[in-house]
Amino acid sequence: MKKTKVWLLTILLVVIAVINIITGHSDPLKAASSLEKDTLTMITSPDYPPYEFYDTKTGESQIVGFDIDIAKTLAEKLGFKLKIMESDFNGLIPALQANRADFVMAGMTPTPERQKNVDFSIIYYEAKDTIVAAKGSNLKQPQDLSGKKVGVQLGTIQEQNAKKIAQKVAGVQLKQLNKVPEVVQEIKSRRIDAAIVEDTVAKGFAQANPDLEFNVIPSEEASGSAIAFPKNSTLVAPFNKVLQQIKDDGTLNQLVNKWFSQNIIADSTSSTPAKTGLNLDFTRILPDIPFILRGIPLTLLFTLLSVTLGLIWGTILSLAKIIGIKPLTWVANAYTSIFRGTPLLLQLALVYYATPQLTGYDISALEAGVLTFTLNSGAYMSETIRGGIQAVDKGQSEAAMSMGVPYWLMMWDVIMPQALKNILPALVNETIELLKDSALVSTIGVVEILRSAQIVGANKYIYFEPLLFAGLIYYVLVMGLTFGASTLERRLRQSE
């Protein structure tokens, strides 16, 4: 009899477990733990304090903030390790769609348009929109924006809300920019009259810039920040369960008090009152200079790899153009036409976001940058090298061929050395362009010189000082490169 009861109980438990699995009522935490990996990848845009930003005081590349603490809490409770990646805000959802990350936390608000492409968690923090404008401008209500130019960050809920205001209020002109600091600087430069910014972020900018003020926009619609996931992600349910737990036990409220208190916002600005106009104060970025300098090795590495590989690829393309085999010539010319005729930034975005979907390889931001710049610079260098080869006197090749020297050996030992000597100034110019254009890789999250300066500016709620310092670094590097190339060119001439 006892054995029968045990068997019946066992069968009952199995049936309940099967029903739970079929109906989706299994424990979300266990479902999350069953994923075939132990690390979750979060992607964010760390230029939005106090939600997510770089702690630059120690010179280390560490992203901190309200969203980061929540993500760490969620990962710990779910039994995962956490990896954090970065991108511009308008590249976060494309990164999810390309399976580059498991979830996004960036103060992102669920909207019907976004919900068509990604799934969202429950709201974990509610914020309000504000109108940021020059002090004394008296722009307090949406109606006051009639006939005004209004700035917003591209891809944000504030952009969508501003569009709604523009539909209701006559004469509102919108200007979309990639980052909130850029929007605020447009106000200070008088290019726009106001901006729509979230209240916690607006508070920091107003404290750091006494010439600005902000006013909360009354709204009947509840909105707030949520976590974004790829469509049909199995992480939504376990994340929602833990989010509700930390809401109920007070953990989330503790993080709110930690990151949105007056002291925290004040600490992220300078202790010295900000000056208005163009009265620059470089003392505000002195503690962050080591952080900006950390971008130099990465910029130089990127440039060196791109130039070296671009030179090799450009040489191959140039030989394909002059070798006399029509199919190779046609392909090389078509390739050059495509890469010279399309924007480099477009090529970079396609390589970074499309490669994982097309090949399954999770290409890193640095690899994507080097590959893109190699393919692009190779197209330009191929024309320069081709011109250098054709500029070599034909008698050189005729003499080599009359002596029975094989074509490829002749090109390597006789023609190419003379051609490279002739085109050295052009190659130096291409290297300088690559060094400066390396700033473009900041759009996909590489923390090089420009990105480092932008991060410091976002943290300090300032604009000019870190960018001017970054410009000085680029200038010194370019002058050093120019001096080295001039020295090499003089030695080559002396050796003739």
N, C-alpha and C positions, 0 to 999 in steps of 0.2 A: 504493500500500500504506500509506504514511504517513497519507494523507488518510482512508483507511478506519479506521485505528486511532484517529485523532482523533475521527472521528464516533462510533465505538463507545464511546470514553471519555466523550464528551459525553452520549450517550444513557444510559450507565450512571449518571453523576452526576445527571441529571435524574430517573431512576427512583428513586435513593436519596433524593433530596430530597422527591419525592412521597410515598414510603413513610414518611419521617420525619414529614411533615405529617399524613398520614392516621393514623398510629399515635401521634401526640403526642410524638414524640421529637426535635422540633426544639429548637434551643438556647433555653432559657428566657430568657436575657438578651435575645436578639433578639426573642423574642415580646413581652417587656415593652416594648421600644423601639418596637414597631409600634403601640402604643396611640395613638389620635388626640388626644393632649394631651401637654404637656411638664411638667405640674405634678401631683403627687400630693397629695391632701388627707388628712392624718392627724387623727383626733379623739381626745382624751384627757381625763382628769379630773385637772387639775394641782393636786391637794391631797394628794399621796401621796409625799412625799419619802422616799428619794432617787430614786424612779422618775421622777416628773414633778412639778415645782413651779415657782412663779414666783421668779425672782431679783429680789427687791425692794430690794436694796441701792442700786441706782442710780436707783430711782424709775420705771424703765421697765417696760413690760409684756412681759417676755421669759420664756417657759417653757423651763426647763432640766431636766436630769436624765439618768438612765441610759437610759431608753427614748428620750428625745429624741436623744441621741448615736447610739444604734443606728439610729434612723429616718433621721437625716442621713447616716450611713454607707451605709445601704441605697440611699437615693435617689441619692446621688452615684455609687455603683458602677453603678446601673441607668440613669444618665443623665437623671434627673428633677430638677426643682425640688421643694421641699417646702413645703407650706402646713399650718400647725397650727391646728386649731380646738379648742374645749373644751366640755365639758358635764359635768353630774353623772354619776357612774359608771353609775347605772341608766338613763341615757339614751343610752349609747354604742351598744349594739346596735340600738335603734330608729333611731338616726341612720344606721347602716349600711343598715338595711332601707329607709330612706327615700332612699337614695342621696345622702346629704349628705356622705359621706366615702368614701375608697377603702379605708382600713384603720384599725383601732384598735390603739393600744399604750397599755396602762394597767395593766401587771402582771396581765393577765387570764389566767386558767387555763382551758384547754379542758375542758368537761364535756359529757356526753351531751346535756343539755338545750340548752346553747348551740350544740352542733354541729348541732342540728336546724334552726337559724336562720341560722348563719353558718359559714364555713369558717375553719380555723386553719392557721397555719404549724407548723413543728416547734418544740419547746420550746427557748427560747434562754437561760432562767435558771431554776434550781430553787431554791425557798425552802421554809421550814418554817413551820408554824403554831405560835403560842405562846398561852399563857394569861397575859393581863395582869391583874393584880389589885393591891390595896393591899398594901404591904410588910408581911410577917408574917402574911398571910392563910392561908399554907400551902396554896394551890390550885395543885398541880403536875401532877396527872394528871386526865384526863377524869372518872375516878371521884370525884374530890374536888368536882366541880361538882354533885353530887346535892343537890337542894333549893335550888339557887342561881339567881339571875337573871343571865343571860349576854348581853352585848351583841355585835352584829356589824354590819358595814356592809352595807347593802341591796344585793343583786345580786352579791355577791362569792362566791368559792369558800369563804371562811371561813364565810359564812352557811350554805352547803350542808353543810360539815363539822360545823358546830354542830348542824344538824338531825339529822345522823347520830348525834352524841353524845347528843342529847336522846332519840333512839329507844332507845339502849342504856342510858342512865343515868337512873334514875327521878328525877322532880322537877325537871328542868332547864327553866327558863323563858327563852325567847328574847325579846330586844328588838332590833328592827331600826331602824337610824338611817342617814341619808344619807351621813355622813362619819365617818372614823375619829376626828378630834378630838372630835366630839360623843360618840362611844362612850366615849372616854377620860374626858371630862368627867363622864359619867354615873357612872363608877367613883369619881372624886374627890368627887362629890356624894352618894355612897352610895346612889344609886338602883338600881344594879346591883352585883353582887358581883365580876364578872370580865368579860373580853372575849376573843374569839378574834381575834388580829391576826397578820399576817405578821411573821417574826422581824426583818427589817431595819428595818421601821417601828416595831416594839415597842421595839427598841434605842434609837431616837431619843427616844421618849416617856419611857422609863425614865431616860435620861441627863438629860432636861430636868425631870423630876419625881421627885425622890428618894423621894417617898412611894409610888412604884409599883415593882413588880418584874414580871419575866416569866419563864416557864419553857417550854421547847420541848416540844411534844407529840410523842411518838414515833409514827411512821407508817411502815407497810410499803408504802404506795401512793406511787409516784413522781408528783409533780405539779410544775407550774412555770408560768412565764409564756410566752405565745405571742402571735402577731399574729393578729387577727381580720379577716376579709374578708367582703364580701357573698357570698352563695351563688354558686358557679360562677365566681368571679373568676379572670381570667387572670393575676393577680399572684401567686398562691400559689406556683407553680413557680419563677419567678425570685427571689422573696423567699427561698424555701427554699434555693436554690442559693447565694445570697450569704451567708445566715446560716451555712450550713455552711462556707463559705470563711473567714469572719471567726472562726469557732470554731477551724478548723484552723490559721490563721496567727497566732493569739494576740491578734488585735485585740479580740475579745470579752472575753477575760480581762483585758486592760488596762483596759477600761471598767469591769469588775467591781471591780478594785482601785481605780480612780479614785473610784467613787461609793459603794462599800460599805465603805471603810476607816473606821477609828475617827475619823480627823481630819476627814473630810468630814461625818460625822454630828455630830461635836462642833461643827463650824463652823456648822451649821444651827441649833444651840441657842445660848442665851446663854452668854457667858463667866462670868456671875454665876450661882451656884447658884440654882435655882428655889426659891421659897418655897412652903410648903404652905398649905392652907386658903385664905382669901380675902385674904391679904397680897399686895396688888397691887403690881406693879413695872413702872410705865410706861416706865422707862428702857430696857426690853428692846425696845420697839417704836419708839424714837426714830429709828433709822436708816430705818425703813420708813414713817414718817409721810408723806413726799412721795408714796409709791406709793398710799397710801390716799386722799390728797387728789386724786389724778388721777381718781378716780371721780366727783368732784363735777360737772365739766362734762357728763359723759355722763348723769348722773342728771337734771340740770336740763334738758338738751336733750330727753331722753325725756319728762319731765313737761310741758314747754312744747308739744311736738308733740301729745302725747296729749290735753291740755286743749283746745288750739285745734281739733283735728280732732273731738274728742268733742263740743265745743260746737256746731260746725257740724252734725254728724250728729244730735245730740240735738234741735236746732232743727227739722231736717227731719222727724224722727219726731214731734215734738210737733205740728207743723202737720198732719201726716197724721192725727193722732188727733182734731183739732178741726175739720178742714175740712168734715166732713159726708159724705164719700164712703165708704160702708160698707166696700168691699173694702180701701181704704187703711187705714181705721181698724182693721179686723180684723188685717191684716198687721202694722201697727205695734204693736198690743197683743200679738200672738203673739210678735213679736220681743223685745219688752221682757220678757215672761214667761220666755222661754227664757234670756236673758242674765242676768236677775236671779235665776233659779232654779237656776243651775248654778255650780260653783266657778270662780273666775277662773283658778286654776292649771290646771284641766282645760282651759279654753278656750285658754290659752296653749300647752299641750302639743299640742293638736289643730292649732292654726294653724301651729306651728313644724314639726311632723313630718308633717302630712298635706298641707300645701300643695305640696311638691315632687312627691308622688305623684299628687295630683289634677290639678295644673295644669302640672307640668314646670318651674315657676319655683323656683329655688333661693333661697328667701327667707332673708335674713340674720336673725340673732338679734334685732338692734335693730329691724328692720322688722317682724318677727313680734310683738315686744313692743308697738310703737306701734300696730299694726293691732288686736291683741287688746284693748289698753286703750281704744282709740278705740271699738271696737264695744261694749265693756262699759260704759264711762262714758257713751256716748251713750244707752244704755238708761236709766240712772239720771237723766241730765240731762234727758231728754225729759219725764219726769214732773215734775221741778222747773220746767222752762220752761213746760210746759202749765199748771201751777198758777199761775205768774206771769202768764201771758197771761189766764187766766180771772179773775184777781184785779183786772185793770184794769177800771175802771168801764165798763159797757156804753154809757154816754152818749158816750164817746170814739169808739167805732166807729160808733154811730148818727149822730153829728154828721158824721164823715168821709164816710160813705156818702150822707148827705143832700146833701152838697156835691159829690157825683159823683166822689169819690176812688176809684180802682180798689182792689179788695180787697188785692192784693199790695203796692201802694204804701202803703195804709193800715197794713198789718201792719208794713212796714219802717220807716216814718217816724213812726207814731203809737203803735202798740201795743207793739212790741218794745222800744223804748228805755225805756218805763215798766216793762215786765215785767222787763227785765234789772236795772233799778235796785232792784226789789223783791226779786229773788232773788239779789242779789249775795252776801249772807252764805252762802247755800246753795252757790253756785258756788265760793266760797273754800274751804268745807269739802270739796267734791269735789276741788278742786285739791290740798289738803293730803293727802287720802286717796290720791290718785294718786302724790304725791311719796313717801309712805311705802310704798305698795304696789309702787313701782318696784323694790323689793328682790326681788320675785318673779322678775324677769327674770334674776336670777343663776342660776336653775335651768337655763336654757338657754345659759349661757355668757357673758352680758354682764357685763363687769367693771366694775360700778358700785360704789357706796360699800360696801355690805354684802359683796359678793363680794371686793372688795379686802381688807377686814378679815379675812374668812375665810381668804384666801390667806396673809396674814401670820401668822395664828394657826397654820395648818398648817405653815408653814415653821419657826416658832419652837417648835412643840409646846406652845403655850399657848392659852388660850381667852378669858378675860374681858377682858384689856386691849385687844386690837384691837376687840372688839365694843363695849365701853364707849366707846371713842374714836369709832367709827362712829355710835353712838347720840348722842353729843354733836354730831356734824356734822349729823345729821338734825334735832336739836332747834334748832340755830342757823338752819338753812334754813327750818324751819317758822315760827319766831318772826319771821324776816325777812319771810316771805310774809304772815303775819298782820298785821304792822305796816304793810306796804304796802297791804294790803286795807283796813285801818281808815282809813288816810289818804285813800285813794280814796273810801271811803264818806262821810267827812266833807265832802270837797269836793263830792260830788254833792248832798249835802243842802244845802250852802251855796248851790249854783247854782239851787236850786228857787225 
